[in-house]
Amino acid sequence: MATDTYGTVLPAEDAVRDALATVNDPEIHRPITDLGMVKSVDIGADGAVAVTIYLTVSGCPMRDTITRTVTEAVAAVAGVTRVDVTLDVMSDEQRKDLAASLRGGKAEREVPFAQPGSLTRVYAVASGKGGVGKSSVTVNLAAAMAADGLKVGVVDADIYGHSVPRMLGVDGKPTQVENMIMPPSANGVKVISIGMFTPGNAPVVWRGPMLHRALQQFLADVYWGDLDVLLLDLPPGTGDIAISVAQLVPNAEILVVTTPQQAAAEVAERAGSIAVQTHQKIVGVVENMSGLPCPHCDEMIDVFGTGGGRAVAEGLTKTTGATVPVLGAIPIDVRLREGGDEGKPVVLSDPDSPAGAALRGIANKLGARQRGLSGMSLGITPRNKF
Ligand SMILES: Nc1ncnc2c1ncn2[C@@H]1O[C@H](COP(=O)(O)OP(=O)(O)OP(=O)(O)O)[C@@H](O)[C@H]1O
C-alpha cells in the first residue's frame, strides 16, 4: 500500500479505476471505463486525484452529471482527499471506434429487433381514432414494465401528436456519437421521438418515404442496448407508418387501443385488421376510458358507452382467425391525465388508483410473456432415439 512521507495512505490507482468502472455513462448506460471515456488518472502526493474524462461530443448535455458521478465515485476511495475532474472531447477516430463497439461489430443500418436472434418483444400500439389514449397507454405500460425491472424503450412515431417525451418527463435531447443516436431516458424508459428532431413545436409534414426513413433511423441508428421490450407509439389510423413498421420489424405485435364507443371500435378494428395484410400478430385490445367512477357514490358512469373493447377483440378474432383477447379496461381517471401533463405516469405516481392498477395489470401480462423466442429456429435437428 502506498503511503506518503508521514505514513498517510495514498489512494491506489487500481482502486480509483475500479471506482470509475462503477460510473455508467448516463445515456449509453455502460461503464465509462468500457467506453474508453477515461483519458487519465493522476494521483498527487497529497491524495488529490485528477481525472480526465472524454466526452463523446463537445457540449454534451450530460457533462455536469458525468462530472458529479465521477467525483462522487472517486471521492469514496480510501485515501482520496480531493477530486478534480477535467473534461476533454473524443477525437473523430475515438468516436468511430466507440460507435463500432456499440454496434457490436455489426454492419450499419440493421434493425436489431428484426434479426432472427433478437429477444426483444416489440409492441406497436395502434388506434383507429386520435385522442383515445394511445400515447397515455404506451407511456404507462412502458413505465410500469421498467418499474418491474424490464429494460424498456419507446419510439414515438406519432408524427401528428408526438406527446410521449412530455408524458414520460423526458426533456433531454438525443446526442449523437458518429451516426449513432443516444436516446434520453426518464423513469427508466429510453425514448426517441420525432418531436426531438423538429424545431420548436413545428408540425411534421413528412410523407411516406421520409417517415419510413425516420422510423428506420429510430430503429437502426439509435443505441437501444439490450431491450426486453420496445413499444412503438403509432399515429392513429392505418397510415404509412403501420406499413413501415411491418416492413422494418415484421415480428412486431400489434396492440390495439380503443374506447368503449361503438363508432371508435369500428375504426379501431379497421386499424387492427391491417395486421392481416402485413401478417403481423395482434397481441390484444386495450379498452381505455371505460367508464368514470362517480366521485360521490363510486357507481360507474359509461361516458363513452360500453362494449367497444370486446367488439374490437371479437371482430379481429374473426378477421385474423387467431384469438385476440381484451387485455384490460382502463377507467377515466383525472390522475392519469394529470400524470401525463406532469411527466409522471400514473402507474408510478398513483399505482393503486383504478387506472394505475388496470394499466399495471396489462403491463404485467405483456411483460411476463416469454422474450420473443416464438418462431425462432433453435438450430437443432430432432434425432431418432435409436
Ligand atoms: N383513462 C383516461 N382518463 C383520463 N384522461 C385520459 C385517459 N386516457 C387518456 N386521457 C387523456 O386524454 C387525452 C388524449 O390522450 P392521448 O394523447 O394519450 O391520446 P392518443 O390516442 O395518443 O391521441 P393522438 O394519437 O391523437 O395523439 C390526454 O389529455 C390524456 O391525458
The ligand as an ORCA input file, in Angstrom:
! r2SCAN-3c Opt
* xyz 0 1
  N     -58.264      6.934    -18.929
  C     -58.138      8.243    -19.021
  N     -58.615      9.067    -18.060
  C     -58.479     10.404    -18.145
  N     -57.862     11.037    -19.153
  C     -57.345     10.286    -20.140
  C     -57.442      8.845    -20.140
  N     -56.815      8.382    -21.246
  C     -56.336      9.450    -21.910
  N     -56.653     10.597    -21.265
  C     -56.364     11.974    -21.684
  O     -56.925     12.141    -22.990
  C     -56.075     12.934    -23.811
  C     -55.707     12.155    -25.078
  O     -54.905     11.051    -24.721
  P     -53.639     10.611    -25.578
  O     -52.852     11.783    -26.029
  O     -52.971      9.536    -24.815
  O     -54.398     10.005    -26.831
  P     -53.841      9.484    -28.221
  O     -54.786      8.419    -28.644
  O     -52.419      9.154    -28.128
  O     -54.022     10.730    -29.139
  P     -53.293     11.032    -30.541
  O     -52.961      9.737    -31.167
  O     -54.317     11.815    -31.263
  O     -52.067     11.799    -30.180
  C     -54.877     13.284    -22.945
  O     -55.061     14.552    -22.401
  C     -54.871     12.224    -21.856
  O     -54.300     12.702    -20.654
*
